[in-house]
Amino acid sequence: MRFVADSILGMFGKIFHRDLCAVIASGAFLFFGAGCCNFLHAQNEPGKNGSDRAHIDEVLRGLNRGRGVGQVAISPDGKRLAWIDGGRGGGEIRVASPEDLSKSQRVTAAVNTEQHCAEGELAWEPDSKGLAFFSSCGDAAGRQEDLYLSRLDGSPAKRLTAAKGYVHEPAFSPDGSKIAFLYVQGATRPAGALAAMKPAAGVIGEDNVEVQGVSMVAADASAAAPAAVSPANLHVYEFDWAPDSKGMAYVAAEPPGENNWWVAKLYVQETGDQAKAVLAPAEVDGPLHGLQIAVPRWSPDGRHIAFIGGLMSDQGSTGGDVWIVPAAGGQPKDLTAGRPTSPAWVEWGSNEYLYMSELAGGNSQLIRLKVDADVRSGSKPPSYGSPIFSIPGSVGDGRWSHSLSSVSDHSMFVFTASSFDHPTEIYGAKPGTVMTSGLEGVMKLSHWNDGVKPGWGKAESLSWKSDNFRVQGWLLFPKDYDEHKRYPLVVEVHGGPAAAVTARWGGGGGISATGLSALGYFVLMPNPRGSFGQGEAFTQANRKDFGYGDLRDILAGVDTVEAKYPVDPERVGITGWSYGGFMTMFAVTQTQRFKAAVSGAGLSNWQSYYGENSIDQWMIPYFGSSVYDDPSVYAKSSAINFIKKAKTPTLVVVGDRDGECPAPQSYEFWHALRDQGVPTKLVVYPNEGHGFVNPEHRRDVMDRAVEWFEKYMPEGQGTRSEGVASRE
């Protein structure tokens, strides 16, 4: 369960491929929820007074200062760099020499300067002579995107497809003759579980199910209909071309796709032939059994497929170990077993080397992993090089979690990076060169945001002991911090739980940590057990234990902050979205420590949730069985079962078409608090899914959250005693 997109990405998870993942659902929740979710809709009601919201709006407008950058892609020969200028939300495609990005040319399918289109998702031709991208310029309504190819010679970009549906993730075949992409023919919404669900109608789970497959088109096509590659009965999530361009490997499952990613298999298929499953995690023995797989990557000799395998709570929020399996099928081998990091993306450098991009504590880093014949046979363990870079921030090229763009010989990687202290820029890293830690150790290719300063307080990476774990998290200081003053603290729990907070620039709508910092709060963003960044054992440490060990980790983090900094213990609040929303609901039934709470898209009752959501398959690896086989393990972590202990004023917000964390869960919690006489308010936002897309709604969430914290954690309400009772 995660909330992804600006504020979404700041929390990264489900209960964060692009950084804005999308969504689809069949129907149990919709059937149940259609009649009960329209109990309250968000209204443009004022806060305590109009000036409060005006001040919040002014502060939030200052958070995203600087120039935005979306996807970046270096050409295979390294001579040109393409990027989306203006960020993920839309902008221009620009191309320039990586040595001087100031001299760039625009690449577009627009016929004149007055035409504005949605354009993005870049893919270089293997010979570096052309750049493919999706554009809506061919559709008068500006909705349907098609694949275009620019030769970068001043001639108009050529339209290759005449698609009718959702298209994304283009990839050239190694020989350059074809371009494959994911395609949902006749789509009414993006594929995935974050977008708003369609209203329930017909036979639930059978009618109106939209299937995403691999399709392709010839690189010299002209407005051609996409040709299906994968079978119609498989929903494909990710794919990779075989090195001989005659086939593919892909991760797929039977429809509905938004629910079955957690039981997906690895397939190989030669073009025109039948698909063959070469790995089914549910059927293998060992640590991969029953877990998830992502990012399939074919070795240059075609003999092995590398992938990321582990406990993952969302498609697109990737982390685990690096595995390889013979392309013909066989027993998978864990190459990074026991490594205290979370690899998220992998790419072959040669038959004997893999590059992996991973999260290590609070750092994003790139590692070269030796996997020669002895390693592949199991006669010796793999060896790791020193990090090519290790950055206390967020990195990526705009495609998948932690993915990087590289030249064909992997002598250079290109990516965007940012932190709480450094705005987004484009960087390059060269394996084999001596680099120091941090952004100072990589090549800065763009300088668009030089001199731009954050509009929030300073950031610090913290670690603390909790049980047998060392937990990492980020602390944002109040803007204009004065050590002689006492400040309120808000704990923001990320979604997931298999996700992590990483340092990144900016802040959007929704519950924004940087926005709270700018408004004078300490903000603690912990990565408790269940998070990525400290190895697979840490990620799996909250199985069958939601709300217990992870809450102890969070409270130990609060102890650490209160012991080191001037926090008013009577002004400590908690918030989060998705899994963070659940943790917020559960926390207020377990402790009186938090004086105010804001739960976004939360979960109050795991037993009823199992039958309401559109993604129940994700729960089996975490709870060990279905709710029908073991209801007690679900009841143990259900906040509703402890509701009489709740005293904390709690604001509850949710989208009315959320398939991941359905609105009835928020209704149930709000209703129970109201019945117990606990101050509470429920706001349901119309036509929103798990990830809010309406900017007004996202801003309204932040406005309401700040008003709620100000109301129930007012300045000057006194200091409590520091006895044991205060640490309940």
Secondary structure, 3 states (H helix, E strand, C coil): CCCCCHHHHHHCCCCCCCCCCCECCCCHHHHHHCCCCCCCCCCCCCCCCHHHHHHHHHHHHCCCCCCCEEEEEECCCCCCEEEEECCCCCCEEEEEECCEEEEEEEECCCCCCCCCCCEEEEEECCCCCCEEEEECCCCCCCCCCEEEEECCCCCCCEECECCCEEEEEEEECCCCCEEEEEEEECCCCCCCECCCCCCCCCCCCCCCCCCCEEEEEECCCCCECCEECCCCCCEEEEEEECCCCCEEEEEEECCCHHHHHHHCEEEEEECCCCCEEEECHHHCCCCCCCCEEEEEEECCCCCEEEEEEECCCECCECCCEEEEEECCCCCCEECCCCCCCEEEEEEEEECCEEEEEEEECCEEEEEEEECCHHHHHCCCCCEECCCCEEECCEEECCCCCCCCEECCCCCCEEEEEECCCCCCEEEEECCCCCCCCCHHHCEECCCCCCCCCCCCCCEEEEEEEECCEEEEEEEECCCCCCCCCCEEEEEEECCCCCCCCCCCCCCCCCCCHHHHHHCCCEEEEEECCCCCCCCHHHHHHHCCCCCCHHHHHHHHHHHHHHHHCCEEEEEEEEEEECHHHHHHHHHCCCCCCCCEEEEECCCCCHHHHHHHCCCHHHHHHHHCCCCCCCHHHHHHCCHHHHHHHCCCCEEEEEECCCCCCCHHHHHHHHHHHHHCCCCEEEEEECCCCCCCCCHHHHHHHHHHHHHHHHHHCCCCCCCCCCCHHHHC
